C-alpha cells in the first residue's frame, strides 16, 4: 500500500517538475510574444493599406502585362 502511494507521489513530483519548467519557459518567452504581437498590431494597418493599394493596381498590372 505504501509503495503504491510512493510510486504515485514520485510520478506526481516528476510531472509537477515538468510543469514547473514549462511554466518558467512560458514566463520567459511571454514578454517576447507580447512585443511581437504589439509590433504586429502597429504594422497591420500599414499592411492593410498596402494590400488595398495592391488589389486596386493588380488589374491594371495584369491588363498591361497581358496586352503588351
trRosetta pair geometry for C-beta under 8 A, 3 or more apart (Angstrom, degrees):
i j d omega theta_ij theta_ji phi_ij phi_ji
1 4 5.9 -54 -154 31 28 111
1 5 6.7 26 150 -14 61 106
2 5 5.5 -53 -151 38 38 113
2 6 6.2 42 150 -24 68 104
3 6 5.4 -48 -144 34 35 115
3 7 6.4 39 155 -21 65 100
4 7 5.8 -50 -148 33 31 110
4 8 6.5 27 154 -14 63 107
5 8 5.8 -59 -149 40 31 109
5 9 6.1 30 154 -20 67 109
6 9 5.7 -56 -145 38 29 111
6 10 6.3 30 155 -19 65 105
7 10 5.8 -55 -148 36 30 110
7 11 6.4 30 153 -18 65 106
8 11 5.6 -53 -147 37 32 112
8 12 6.3 35 153 -20 65 105
9 12 5.6 -51 -147 37 32 114
9 13 6.3 36 152 -22 64 105
10 13 5.6 -52 -147 35 32 114
10 14 6.5 33 154 -19 65 103
11 14 5.8 -52 -149 35 31 110
11 15 6.4 24 156 -12 65 108
12 15 5.9 -61 -147 42 29 106
12 16 6.0 30 155 -22 66 110
13 16 5.7 -55 -144 36 28 112
13 17 6.4 29 156 -19 63 104
14 17 5.9 -57 -152 35 29 110
14 18 6.5 31 151 -18 64 105
15 18 5.5 -49 -148 35 36 115
15 19 6.3 39 152 -19 66 104
16 19 5.6 -51 -148 37 33 113
16 20 6.3 37 151 -23 65 104
17 20 5.5 -50 -146 33 33 115
17 21 6.5 34 154 -18 64 102
18 21 5.9 -54 -151 35 31 109
18 22 6.4 26 153 -14 65 107
19 22 5.8 -58 -148 40 31 109
19 23 6.1 31 154 -20 67 108
20 23 5.7 -55 -146 37 29 111
20 24 6.4 32 154 -20 64 104
21 24 5.7 -53 -149 35 31 111
21 25 6.5 32 152 -19 64 104
22 25 5.6 -53 -150 36 34 113
22 26 6.3 37 151 -21 65 104
23 26 5.5 -50 -148 35 34 115
23 27 6.4 31 155 -17 66 104
24 27 5.9 -55 -147 37 31 107
24 28 6.5 32 153 -19 64 104
25 28 5.7 -56 -151 35 32 111
25 29 6.2 12 158 -5 67 113
26 29 6.1 -69 -142 47 27 99
26 30 5.9 43 159 -46 67 102
27 30 5.7 -33 -135 9 30 120
28 31 7.8 -66 173 24 31 97
29 32 5.3 -57 -163 39 57 117
29 33 6.1 59 143 -23 81 102
30 33 5.5 -53 -148 37 36 113
30 34 6.2 39 154 -23 68 104
31 34 5.4 -52 -145 36 34 114
31 35 6.4 36 155 -20 66 101
32 35 5.9 -52 -150 34 31 110
32 36 6.5 28 153 -15 64 106
33 36 5.8 -59 -150 39 31 110
33 37 6.2 30 154 -20 67 108
34 37 5.7 -55 -146 37 30 111
34 38 6.4 31 155 -18 65 105
35 38 5.8 -55 -148 36 31 110
35 39 6.4 32 153 -19 65 105
36 39 5.6 -53 -149 36 32 113
36 40 6.4 37 151 -22 65 104
37 40 5.5 -49 -149 33 33 115
37 41 6.5 34 151 -19 64 103
38 41 5.6 -52 -150 35 34 112
38 42 6.5 33 152 -18 65 103
39 42 5.7 -55 -150 36 33 110
39 43 6.2 14 158 -6 67 113
40 43 6.1 -68 -142 47 27 99
40 44 6.0 44 159 -47 66 102
41 44 5.9 -35 -138 8 27 118
42 45 7.9 -65 173 23 31 97
43 46 5.4 -60 -163 42 57 113
43 47 6.0 59 143 -25 82 104
44 47 5.4 -54 -146 37 36 114
44 48 6.2 39 155 -23 68 104
45 48 5.5 -53 -148 35 33 114
45 49 6.5 34 154 -19 66 102
46 49 5.8 -51 -149 35 33 110
46 50 6.3 29 154 -15 65 107
47 50 5.8 -59 -148 41 30 109
47 51 6.1 32 154 -22 66 108
48 51 5.7 -54 -145 35 29 112
48 52 6.5 31 155 -19 64 103
49 52 5.8 -54 -151 34 31 110
49 53 6.4 32 151 -19 65 106
50 53 5.5 -52 -148 36 34 114
50 54 6.3 38 151 -22 66 104
51 54 5.5 -50 -148 35 33 115
51 55 6.4 30 154 -18 66 104
52 55 5.8 -55 -147 37 32 107
52 56 6.4 31 153 -18 65 105
53 56 5.9 -57 -151 36 30 110
53 57 6.2 11 158 -5 66 114
54 57 6.1 -69 -142 47 27 98
54 58 5.9 42 160 -45 67 104
55 58 5.8 -34 -134 12 29 120
56 59 7.8 -65 175 24 30 97
57 60 5.4 -59 -162 41 55 114
57 61 6.0 57 144 -25 81 104
58 61 5.4 -53 -145 36 35 114
58 62 6.3 30 159 -16 69 104
59 62 5.9 -56 -144 39 31 107
59 63 6.1 33 156 -21 66 107
60 63 5.8 -55 -146 37 29 111
60 64 6.3 24 158 -14 65 108
61 64 6.0 -60 -148 40 27 106
61 65 6.0 24 156 -18 65 113
62 65 5.6 -56 -140 40 30 112
62 66 6.0 28 161 -19 67 108
63 66 6.1 -57 -142 37 25 106
63 67 6.2 -6 168 8 62 115
64 67 6.6 -73 -137 52 22 90
64 68 5.9 33 165 -43 64 113
65 68 6.1 -50 -140 15 22 115
